[in-house]
Amino acid sequence: MEYRVGSEGWTEAAKAGLPLFCDVSARWDPEANVFVAESEDFLPAFACVAESPTWEGLGKELDAVFSDALESVLGYQESLPRLTHRIRAA
């Protein structure tokens, strides 16, 4: 069972170490030649935006952004919960 970030009780689930997921909207920006991904799941506490010229790089950027978001919302923890992203095309 995974809890969606932003849903009721997600912070308690995260502090208990249960797995989390975020919905992500991604699009290609032809002017900048990068993929741009955004998630509103951490709002209003943290804006999650990542960009990369490759799809694989976008996943790595999202991992870093979500790690920062978790630390910002939950405070520093030795071990952050597992968080996966579900990307859909915008």
C-alpha positions in Angstrom: 0.0 0.0 0.0 1.3 3.5 -0.9 0.0 6.8 0.3 -0.3 9.8 -2.0 1.6 12.8 -0.8 -0.9 15.5 0.0 -3.7 13.1 0.9 -5.1 13.0 4.4 -2.7 11.4 6.9 0.2 11.2 4.5 2.7 12.8 6.9 1.9 10.3 9.6 2.3 7.5 7.1 5.6 8.9 6.0 6.9 9.3 9.5 5.9 5.6 10.0 8.1 4.7 7.0 5.3 3.7 4.7 5.9 4.1 1.0 4.6 7.2 -0.8 3.9 8.3 -4.3 3.5 11.7 -6.1 1.6 12.4 -9.3 3.8 14.3 -11.8 2.9 16.1 -15.0 5.6 16.2 -17.6 6.0 17.9 -21.0 8.7 18.6 -23.5 9.7 22.3 -23.8 11.0 22.6 -27.4 12.4 26.1 -26.8 14.6 25.0 -24.0 15.1 21.4 -25.3 14.3 19.9 -21.9 11.6 17.8 -20.3 9.8 19.7 -17.5 8.0 17.9 -14.7 5.8 19.4 -12.0 3.9 18.0 -9.0 1.4 19.9 -6.9 1.2 17.2 -4.3 3.5 19.1 -1.8 1.8 22.5 -2.2 1.5 24.9 -0.5 4.6 23.8 1.5 6.9 23.0 -1.4 6.8 23.6 -5.1 8.2 20.6 -7.0 9.6 21.3 -10.5 12.4 19.5 -12.3 13.9 19.7 -15.8 16.3 17.7 -17.8 17.3 17.1 -21.4 16.7 13.4 -21.1 13.9 11.3 -19.7 16.3 9.3 -17.5 17.8 12.5 -16.1 14.3 13.8 -15.4 13.7 10.9 -13.0 17.0 11.6 -11.2 16.1 15.3 -10.9 12.6 14.4 -9.5 14.2 12.1 -6.9 16.4 15.0 -5.7 13.5 17.5 -5.7 11.2 15.0 -3.7 14.0 14.3 -1.2 14.3 18.0 -0.6 10.5 18.3 -0.3 10.3 15.5 2.2 13.0 17.0 4.4 11.3 20.4 4.2 7.9 19.1 5.2 8.8 16.3 7.6 12.0 17.7 9.0 15.4 16.0 8.9 15.1 12.2 9.3 18.0 9.7 9.1 15.9 7.6 6.7 13.3 9.2 4.4 10.4 7.1 3.3 10.4 5.5 -0.2 8.7 7.8 -2.7 7.9 6.9 -6.2 6.6 9.3 -8.9 3.9 8.5 -11.4 4.5 10.6 -14.5 1.9 11.4 -17.0 2.2 13.5 -20.2 0.8 17.0 -20.0 
